[in-house]
Amino acid sequence: MSKNESLQRAWHRYDRDHEHLPTSTRQAFEWAVAEGLLELPQIDPYDLGAEQMAQALRAEIRTDEQGRRYRVNHAVRATKGGVQYTFWGVLGFAPHSHMERAFAQRREQIIGDCLQLKTDVDVYNDKNAGKMPQIQLVLNFEDDVAERQQLEIMSQRKNPGKRDGNKEAA
């Protein structure tokens, strides 16, 4: 049984034993360890530190001279010899080819998320047909993106001194 399958099995047992009430994965994991279904992982401090660094890189946001907030660091996933690696580059300094791949991979993630969301909504609607109102899902985001851009512009005009604390890299 794979690690994911073990975690899923423990989750579903917790869910069943706790009457299908929504809960956190932390509570479910603690319960599974206490029940002997899972073991606490052995943590490599370098892996932990690298994951914390990746989270920090993902979260780093700056504001340019036009008031646009942007992600500073961009990841590209690559597989070499059957092992997946993530290479990070800094916007404005990373090679163009790296940035193209990073943006293309993020776009593919969004498409995958939208496809899964649509499937989940469709299945939910099918399972609840006649019992609940159908959930409508709009996947055209053009208006949403334009609206958010306008809200950011308005927010910057309203609070011109309020920035994220990071200056544009020189």
RODO-2510 file (C-alpha; in nm, 4 decimals, decimal comma):
residues 170
     n   res          X          Y          Z
     1     m     0,0000     0,0000     0,0000
     2     s     0,1362     0,3435    -0,0950
     3     k     0,1821     0,6255     0,1556
     4     n    -0,1131     0,8118     0,0021
     5     e    -0,3340     0,5039     0,0244
     6     s    -0,2409     0,4573     0,3934
     7     l    -0,3207     0,8210     0,4669
     8     q    -0,6488     0,7995     0,2757
     9     r    -0,7476     0,4790     0,4549
    10     a    -0,6771     0,6398     0,7940
    11     w    -0,8721     0,9522     0,6930
    12     h    -1,1775     0,7538     0,5849
    13     r    -1,1730     0,5467     0,9033
    14     y    -1,1525     0,8654     1,1113
    15     d    -1,4326     1,0196     0,9055
    16     r    -1,6549     0,7132     0,9505
    17     d    -1,5793     0,6804     1,3237
    18     h    -1,6535     1,0510     1,3783
    19     e    -1,9896     1,0536     1,1954
    20     h    -1,8610     1,2312     0,8815
    21     l    -1,8245     1,5665     1,0573
    22     p    -1,5779     1,8019     0,8845
    23     t    -1,2478     1,8199     1,0725
    24     s    -0,8837     1,9156     1,0304
    25     t    -0,6205     1,6807     0,8971
    26     r    -0,4218     1,7507     1,2148
    27     q    -0,6997     1,6032     1,4307
    28     a    -0,7395     1,3052     1,1993
    29     f    -0,3639     1,2396     1,1855
    30     e    -0,3250     1,2614     1,5654
    31     w    -0,6138     1,0160     1,6032
    32     a    -0,4637     0,7774     1,3449
    33     v    -0,1272     0,7780     1,5256
    34     a    -0,2980     0,7189     1,8620
    35     e    -0,4962     0,4300     1,7056
    36     g    -0,1762     0,2771     1,5625
    37     l    -0,2918     0,3235     1,2028
    38     l    -0,0074     0,5589     1,1132
    39     e     0,3398     0,6316     1,2465
    40     l     0,4957     0,9700     1,3002
    41     p     0,7277     1,0386     1,0072
    42     q     1,1029     1,0484     1,0487
    43     i     1,1956     1,4000     0,9432
    44     d     1,5166     1,4911     0,7651
    45     p     1,6029     1,8414     0,8927
    46     y     1,7335     1,9402     0,5477
    47     d     1,4064     1,8342     0,3843
    48     l     1,2110     2,0275     0,6474
    49     g     1,4300     2,3358     0,6028
    50     a     1,4038     2,3163     0,2233
    51     e     1,0233     2,2890     0,2438
    52     q     1,0085     2,5889     0,4787
    53     m     1,2292     2,7839     0,2386
    54     a     1,0034     2,6875    -0,0541
    55     q     0,6989     2,8117     0,1403
    56     a     0,8760     3,1394     0,2156
    57     l     0,9793     3,1793    -0,1503
    58     r     0,6233     3,1086    -0,2643
    59     a     0,4908     3,3741    -0,0254
    60     e     0,7334     3,6562    -0,1158
    61     i     0,5406     3,9408    -0,2782
    62     r     0,6687     4,2799    -0,3908
    63     t     0,5045     4,5871    -0,5380
    64     d     0,6350     4,7521    -0,8542
    65     e     0,6379     5,1240    -0,9363
    66     q     0,2867     5,0960    -1,0842
    67     g     0,1475     4,9507    -0,7598
    68     r     0,1129     4,5951    -0,8935
    69     r     0,1779     4,3215    -0,6404
    70     y     0,3726     4,0339    -0,7930
    71     r     0,5250     3,7065    -0,6879
    72     v     0,9049     3,7405    -0,6720
    73     n     1,0135     3,3772    -0,6909
    74     h     0,8956     3,1283    -0,9516
    75     a     0,9312     2,7501    -0,9503
    76     v     0,9844     2,5081    -1,2363
    77     r     0,9366     2,1381    -1,1750
    78     a     1,1551     1,8975    -1,3697
    79     t     1,2081     1,5233    -1,3525
    80     k     1,5575     1,3834    -1,3954
    81     g     1,6339     1,0148    -1,3586
    82     g     1,2860     0,9515    -1,2196
    83     v     1,3309     1,2091    -0,9406
    84     q     1,1297     1,5317    -0,9347
    85     y     1,3181     1,8520    -0,8611
    86     t     1,1969     2,2077    -0,8184
    87     f     1,4203     2,4893    -0,9418
    88     w     1,3513     2,8431    -0,8231
    89     g     1,4245     3,1643    -1,0105
    90     v     1,3765     3,5324    -0,9266
    91     l     1,1530     3,7390    -1,1550
    92     g     1,3701     3,9907    -1,3366
    93     f     1,6846     3,7804    -1,3029
    94     a     1,5919     3,4233    -1,4025
    95     p     1,6401     3,3291    -1,7690
    96     h     1,3420     3,3888    -1,9966
    97     s     1,3133     3,0124    -2,0612
    98     h     1,2754     2,9504    -1,6857
    99     m     1,0004     3,2120    -1,6551
   100     e     0,8154     3,0749    -1,9604
   101     r     0,8156     2,7257    -1,8082
   102     a     0,7143     2,8563    -1,4648
   103     f     0,4173     3,0482    -1,6072
   104     a     0,3146     2,7569    -1,8320
   105     q     0,3279     2,5142    -1,5383
   106     r     0,1202     2,7461    -1,3176
   107     r    -0,1351     2,7819    -1,5993
   108     e    -0,1526     2,4023    -1,6318
   109     q    -0,2125     2,3758    -1,2561
   110     i    -0,5021     2,6197    -1,2859
   111     i    -0,6522     2,4247    -1,5766
   112     g    -0,6171     2,1003    -1,3810
   113     d    -0,7793     2,2597    -1,0760
   114     c    -1,0676     2,3922    -1,2890
   115     l    -1,1229     2,0536    -1,4524
   116     q    -1,1293     1,8807    -1,1146
   117     l    -1,3605     2,1469    -0,9694
   118     k    -1,6016     2,1051    -1,2624
   119     t    -1,5973     1,7271    -1,2219
   120     d    -1,6572     1,7573    -0,8461
   121     v    -1,9498     1,9983    -0,8964
   122     d    -2,0982     1,7774    -1,1700
   123     v    -2,0772     1,4666    -0,9509
   124     y    -2,2224     1,6549    -0,6503
   125     n    -2,5088     1,7863    -0,8655
   126     d    -2,5765     1,4369    -1,0039
   127     k    -2,5761     1,2804    -0,6559
   128     n    -2,8136     1,5491    -0,5257
   129     a    -3,0412     1,5885    -0,8290
   130     g    -3,3937     1,6669    -0,7125
   131     k    -3,2811     1,7012    -0,3480
   132     m    -3,0811     2,0230    -0,3568
   133     p    -3,0537     2,3163    -0,5975
   134     q    -2,7906     2,2558    -0,8655
   135     i    -2,4632     2,4390    -0,8003
   136     q    -2,3767     2,6584    -1,0986
   137     l    -2,0105     2,6910    -1,1916
   138     v    -1,8695     2,9606    -1,4181
   139     l    -1,5184     2,8922    -1,5447
   140     n    -1,4702     3,2089    -1,7505
   141     f    -1,2561     3,4265    -1,5247
   142     e    -1,2030     3,7285    -1,7528
   143     d    -1,4507     3,9508    -1,5667
   144     d    -1,3260     3,8316    -1,2267
   145     v    -0,9627     3,9091    -1,3139
   146     a    -1,0519     4,2524    -1,4564
   147     e    -1,2575     4,3324    -1,1460
   148     r    -0,9746     4,2312    -0,9109
   149     q    -0,7262     4,4399    -1,1101
   150     q    -0,9524     4,7434    -1,0766
   151     l    -0,9958     4,6838    -0,7024
   152     e    -0,6169     4,6678    -0,6593
   153     i    -0,5747     4,9915    -0,8542
   154     m    -0,8425     5,1614    -0,6452
   155     s    -0,6842     5,0319    -0,3240
   156     q    -0,3420     5,1668    -0,4265
   157     r    -0,4924     5,5085    -0,5065
   158     k    -0,6770     5,5135    -0,1750
   159     n    -0,3694     5,4082     0,0256
   160     p    -0,0668     5,5185    -0,1810
   161     g     0,1786     5,4742     0,1067
   162     k     0,0530     5,1295     0,2037
   163     r     0,2798     4,8767     0,0340
   164     d     0,3933     4,5300     0,1251
   165     g     0,7200     4,6532     0,2703
   166     n     0,9323     4,5215    -0,0155
   167     k     1,0802     4,7605    -0,2643
   168     e     1,1220     4,6771    -0,6312
   169     a     1,4513     4,4947    -0,6826
   170     a     1,7050     4,7203    -0,8472
***
